[in-house]
Each structure stands twice: as C-alpha cells, then as structure tokens.
C-alpha cells in the first residue's frame, strides 16, 4: 500500500469548498492518510500556495503529529494534535485559501518521519521545520486542491 493523503472535503485537483477559505469559515479541511511507511514515528503537514503573487505562501504547518494518527479532523485545533508552526501570515494554525485573483493551487504535503519529535517549539518557521525534518523523512504524501475567488 502506498502512502496517500486525501480529504472527504474535496478530490485531488478539485475545488476546495468555500467553508475552508477566507471567504467562508476558514476552517481546515478533514485530511485522511493511509499507508504510512514502515518506521514512521511522527508526521509533518505543510500547506502552501505556489501561485501567490510574491512567491510560495505557507498557509499551515503542523509538526510532531503522532505516528499512529491517520487523520486531522476538520476544524480541529492543530495544537491539540501536534505543534503549530508559523504560517506566512506570522500566525499559528490554519490560514485558508484567499487568492487575490484567479485560480490558485494549494498543496497539502504530509511527511512521515522516523523521529517522534523535531524538538522545536510552537511557532517555528517553515525553514526551521524543514531543516529539522530533512534527515528524518521516510515518505511524503501530497494532495492538491484549487480555489478561485
């Protein structure tokens, strides 16, 4: 079984529902994964928008998600499940799609790690999270959704 990430809220490459965006309730969609690689002890989730006007924008970072989890429920406080990193808006937690114009792609990337913790505090930057996880990745699953304002 291959490592896969999905959501009951939208299909791969599909439209992200308004409730998960700045035009709605801005709540995180339910994410489900399966087939975690052998040796997985934790997960890191990073959501970003590579189509942002000034370069890739980070919408969500959650690290130290326990390795026995298989989902992040919709609207769940990410700090109740893992540790929140700082998003591109300099805040903790989920920041939903909010493109200034046109259709943007939003990538949810779940990385499986061979360590239980990255040893970072809440609010860690994406650069720090990615540097800490680089030598510990055992697999990555990705889900892309689109949103147009």
C-alpha positions, 0 to 999 in steps of 0.5 A: 500500500502506498502512502496517500493523503486525501480529504472527504472535503474535496478530490485531488485537483478539485475545488476546495469548498468555500467553508475552508477559505477566507471567504467562508469559515476558514476552517481546515479541511478533514485530511485522511492518510493511509499507508504510512511507511514502515518506521514512521514515528511522527508526521509533518503537514505543510500547506502552501500556495505556489501561485501567490503573487510574491512567491510560495505562501505557507498557509499551515504547518503542523509538526510532531503529529503522532505516528499512529494518527491517520487523520486531522479532523476538520476544524480541529485545533492543530495544537491539540494534535501536534505543534503549530508552526508559523504560517506566512501570515506570522500566525499559528494554525490554519490560514485558508485559501484567499487568492487575490485573483484567479485560480490558485493551487494549494498543496497539502504535503504530509511527511512521515518521519522516523523521529517522534519529535523535531524538538522545536517549539510552537511557532517555528518557521517553515525553514526551521521545520524543514531543516529539522525534518530533512534527515528524518523523512521516510515518505511524503504524501501530497494532495492538491486542491484549487480555489478561485475567488 
